[in-house]
Amino acid sequence: MPPKPISARVFCIANQKGGVGKTTTAVNLAASLAIQRQKVLLIDLDPQGNATMGSGVDKRTVEHTVYEVLIGEQSILTAKVRAEAAGYDVLPANRELSGAEIDLVRMEERELRLKRAIEEVSDQYHFILIDCPPTLSLLTLNGLTAAHGVVIPMQCEYFALEGLSDLVNTIKRLYANINPDLRIIGLLRVMFDPRVTLQQQVSAQLEEHFGDKVFRTVIPRNVRLAEAPSHGVPGVLYDKSSRGAQAYLAFGKEMIKRVAKL
């Protein structure tokens, strides 16, 4: 009996608020899924290139980047690189990507550029994760248009709730007008400190309002996760025994189970 063909699940890791552990989540989820023997492509859609560097790929020396894919000069097949230590593929980004906003404005179907590129490789991966910039730009729009769903990492603070409301409204508009496949896969509570009463209250509010859309896994505030990028490996590989690594490994398993039910 021939093996069942792969069809990638495409998920954006997105939040319109910066500094919420979005890239940390993208990198560690990719590594956790790879540990579970999933074939993973991580697309870095942020000009800062932090997901690229955090995967152990030097953004300064890569031959091709996601920028060239978006403007049609390269395919994902020719631009991707292997993050050997992390066990997954990366479509890298660097500062060159900042110019994509200007170039895309002049192009037809500019919000579909990434979606079209992903279609060429969707049969080669189980998961394609897109690390979006923290602004609602043409880059983020490309990511959300290409995705089946959105994973929203967020801190349990009241300002984070305001940002969440904005993102949910954006997702609803895109669902209605551009991408009928788009849905919220789940909310991931990150940088969580159970000793802070406010965080416990906000966490309870999320569970009450969003129900089973809130992932059961909670990522604690953990210094080892913060140290990992400077060593060029995801936190789940930098210190496997740390609380943060264990939480992201659990999150990877929960993600596989959740996707199986979709």
C-alpha positions as CSV (number, residue, x, y, z in Angstrom):
1,M,0.0,0.0,0.0
2,P,1.6,3.3,-1.0
3,P,2.3,5.9,1.7
4,K,-0.4,8.5,2.3
5,P,0.7,11.7,0.5
6,I,1.7,14.7,2.7
7,S,-0.3,17.9,2.6
8,A,1.2,20.6,4.8
9,R,-0.7,22.4,7.5
10,V,0.3,26.1,7.1
11,F,0.2,28.1,10.3
12,C,1.1,31.7,11.1
13,I,2.6,32.5,14.4
14,A,1.2,36.0,14.8
15,N,0.5,38.8,17.2
16,Q,0.3,42.5,16.4
17,K,2.0,43.3,19.7
18,G,5.8,43.1,19.8
19,G,7.9,41.4,22.4
20,V,5.4,38.6,23.2
21,G,7.7,35.6,22.4
22,K,6.4,35.1,18.9
23,T,9.7,34.2,17.3
24,T,10.7,32.1,20.4
25,T,7.4,30.2,19.9
26,A,7.9,29.7,16.1
27,V,11.5,28.4,16.5
28,N,10.7,26.1,19.4
29,L,7.5,24.8,17.9
30,A,9.4,24.0,14.7
31,A,12.0,22.1,16.7
32,S,9.5,20.3,18.9
33,L,7.6,19.1,15.8
34,A,10.8,18.0,14.2
35,I,11.6,16.0,17.3
36,Q,8.2,14.3,16.8
37,R,9.4,13.2,13.3
38,Q,7.4,15.8,11.5
39,K,8.8,17.4,8.4
40,V,8.8,21.1,9.1
41,L,9.5,24.3,7.1
42,L,9.9,27.5,9.1
43,I,9.4,30.7,7.0
44,D,10.9,33.8,8.5
45,L,8.8,36.7,7.4
46,D,10.3,39.3,9.7
47,P,13.1,41.6,8.3
48,Q,14.9,41.3,11.6
49,G,15.7,37.7,10.7
50,N,15.5,36.5,14.3
51,A,13.9,33.2,13.5
52,T,16.6,32.5,11.0
53,M,19.4,33.2,13.5
54,G,17.6,31.4,16.3
55,S,17.5,28.3,14.1
56,G,21.3,28.4,13.7
57,V,21.3,29.9,10.2
58,D,23.5,33.0,9.6
59,K,21.2,35.6,7.9
60,R,24.3,37.5,6.8
61,T,25.7,34.7,4.6
62,V,22.6,33.0,3.1
63,E,22.6,32.9,-0.6
64,H,18.9,33.4,-1.1
65,T,16.0,34.7,1.1
66,V,12.3,34.9,1.4
67,Y,12.5,38.3,-0.3
68,E,13.5,36.8,-3.6
69,V,10.7,34.2,-3.3
70,L,8.1,37.0,-2.8
71,I,9.3,39.0,-5.8
72,G,9.4,35.8,-7.9
73,E,13.2,35.5,-8.5
74,Q,13.6,32.2,-6.5
75,S,11.4,29.3,-5.5
76,I,11.2,28.0,-1.9
77,L,13.0,24.9,-3.2
78,T,16.0,26.9,-4.2
79,A,16.0,29.4,-1.4
80,K,15.4,27.2,1.7
81,V,18.3,26.0,3.8
82,R,18.6,23.2,6.3
83,A,18.9,24.0,10.0
84,E,21.0,20.9,10.7
85,A,21.0,21.1,14.5
86,A,17.3,22.0,14.8
87,G,16.2,19.3,12.3
88,Y,14.0,21.4,10.0
89,D,14.2,23.6,6.9
90,V,14.3,27.4,7.0
91,L,13.3,30.0,4.4
92,P,15.6,32.7,5.8
93,A,15.1,36.4,6.0
94,N,17.4,39.4,6.6
95,R,17.2,43.2,6.3
96,E,16.7,42.9,2.5
97,L,13.1,41.9,3.3
98,S,12.3,45.5,4.4
99,G,12.3,46.4,0.7
100,A,9.6,43.9,-0.1
101,E,6.8,46.2,1.0
102,I,7.7,48.7,-1.7
103,D,8.2,46.1,-4.4
104,L,5.0,44.2,-3.6
105,V,2.8,47.3,-3.9
106,R,3.4,47.3,-7.6
107,M,2.7,43.6,-8.2
108,E,-0.6,42.0,-9.1
109,E,-2.2,39.7,-6.5
110,R,0.5,41.0,-4.1
111,E,-1.2,39.4,-1.1
112,L,-1.0,35.9,-2.7
113,R,2.7,35.8,-3.5
114,L,3.6,33.6,-0.5
115,K,0.6,31.3,-0.9
116,R,1.5,30.6,-4.5
117,A,5.1,29.8,-3.5
118,I,4.0,27.5,-0.7
119,E,1.8,25.5,-3.1
120,E,4.9,24.2,-4.9
121,V,6.3,22.6,-1.7
122,S,3.2,21.7,0.4
123,D,3.5,18.0,-0.5
124,Q,7.0,17.9,1.1
125,Y,6.1,18.9,4.7
126,H,3.7,18.1,7.5
127,F,3.9,21.6,8.9
128,I,4.8,25.0,7.4
129,L,5.2,27.6,10.1
130,I,5.3,31.4,9.3
131,D,6.9,33.8,11.8
132,C,5.2,37.1,11.0
133,P,6.4,40.6,11.9
134,P,4.5,42.4,14.7
135,T,2.7,44.8,12.4
136,L,-0.2,44.4,10.0
137,S,1.9,44.9,6.9
138,L,1.9,43.4,3.4
139,L,4.3,40.8,4.7
140,T,1.9,39.8,7.5
141,L,-1.0,39.9,5.0
142,N,0.9,37.4,2.8
143,G,1.4,35.1,5.7
144,L,-2.2,35.2,6.8
145,T,-3.4,34.7,3.3
146,A,-1.3,31.6,2.9
147,A,-2.2,30.1,6.2
148,H,-4.8,27.6,7.3
149,G,-4.7,29.0,10.8
150,V,-3.1,31.3,13.3
151,V,-1.3,30.4,16.5
152,I,-1.3,33.5,18.8
153,P,1.3,33.6,21.6
154,M,0.4,36.1,24.2
155,Q,1.4,37.3,27.7
156,C,-1.3,37.3,30.3
157,E,-1.4,41.1,30.7
158,Y,-4.3,43.5,30.1
159,F,-2.5,45.4,27.3
160,A,-2.1,42.0,25.6
161,L,-5.9,41.6,25.6
162,E,-6.3,44.8,23.6
163,G,-3.8,43.6,21.0
164,L,-5.6,40.2,20.9
165,S,-8.9,42.0,20.1
166,D,-7.3,43.8,17.2
167,L,-5.8,40.6,15.8
168,V,-9.0,38.6,16.1
169,N,-10.8,41.4,14.1
170,T,-8.1,41.3,11.4
171,I,-8.5,37.5,11.1
172,K,-12.2,37.8,10.8
173,R,-11.9,40.4,8.0
174,L,-9.4,38.2,6.1
175,Y,-11.6,35.1,6.6
176,A,-14.6,37.0,5.1
177,N,-12.8,38.7,2.2
178,I,-9.6,36.9,1.2
179,N,-8.9,33.5,3.0
180,P,-12.0,31.4,3.9
181,D,-9.6,28.7,5.3
182,L,-8.2,31.0,8.0
183,R,-9.1,30.2,11.6
184,I,-7.6,30.6,15.0
185,I,-5.9,27.4,15.9
186,G,-5.2,28.5,19.5
187,L,-3.9,30.9,22.0
188,L,-0.6,30.1,23.7
189,R,0.1,31.6,27.1
190,V,3.8,32.5,27.2
191,M,6.2,34.1,29.7
192,F,3.8,33.0,32.4
193,D,4.6,33.5,36.0
194,P,2.0,31.9,38.3
195,R,3.1,34.0,41.3
196,V,1.6,37.1,39.6
197,T,-2.0,37.4,40.5
198,L,-2.8,39.6,37.5
199,Q,-1.5,36.9,35.1
200,Q,-3.6,34.3,36.8
201,Q,-6.7,36.5,36.4
202,V,-6.0,37.2,32.7
203,S,-5.3,33.5,32.1
204,A,-8.7,32.7,33.6
205,Q,-10.4,35.3,31.4
206,L,-8.9,33.8,28.3
207,E,-10.1,30.3,29.2
208,E,-13.6,31.7,30.0
209,H,-13.9,33.7,26.8
210,F,-12.1,31.4,24.3
211,G,-12.6,28.0,25.9
212,D,-10.9,25.1,24.1
213,K,-9.1,27.6,21.7
214,V,-6.7,28.2,24.6
215,F,-3.9,25.6,24.5
216,R,-3.6,23.6,27.7
217,T,0.2,24.0,27.6
218,V,1.5,27.1,29.3
219,I,5.0,28.4,28.6
220,P,6.7,29.7,31.8
221,R,9.1,32.6,31.9
222,N,12.4,30.9,31.5
223,V,16.0,32.3,31.2
224,R,17.2,29.3,29.3
225,L,14.8,30.0,26.5
226,A,16.1,33.6,26.3
227,E,19.8,32.4,26.2
228,A,19.3,29.9,23.4
229,P,19.2,32.3,20.4
230,S,22.7,33.5,21.2
231,H,23.9,29.9,20.8
232,G,22.1,29.5,17.5
233,V,19.8,26.6,18.6
234,P,16.2,26.5,19.7
235,G,15.6,26.4,23.5
236,V,14.3,22.8,23.3
237,L,17.8,21.7,22.2
238,Y,19.9,24.2,24.2
239,D,18.7,22.9,27.5
240,K,16.3,20.0,27.2
241,S,15.7,19.7,30.9
242,S,14.7,23.3,31.4
243,R,11.1,24.1,32.3
244,G,10.8,26.2,29.1
245,A,12.1,23.4,26.9
246,Q,9.8,20.8,28.5
247,A,6.8,23.2,28.0
248,Y,7.5,23.7,24.3
249,L,8.0,19.9,23.8
250,A,4.6,19.4,25.4
251,F,3.2,22.1,23.2
252,G,4.5,20.3,20.0
253,K,2.7,17.2,21.1
254,E,-0.5,19.1,21.8
255,M,-0.3,20.8,18.4
256,I,-0.1,17.5,16.6
257,K,-3.1,16.2,18.4
258,R,-5.1,19.4,17.8
259,V,-4.3,19.4,14.1
260,A,-5.4,15.8,13.8
261,K,-8.9,16.9,14.9
262,L,-9.2,19.7,12.4
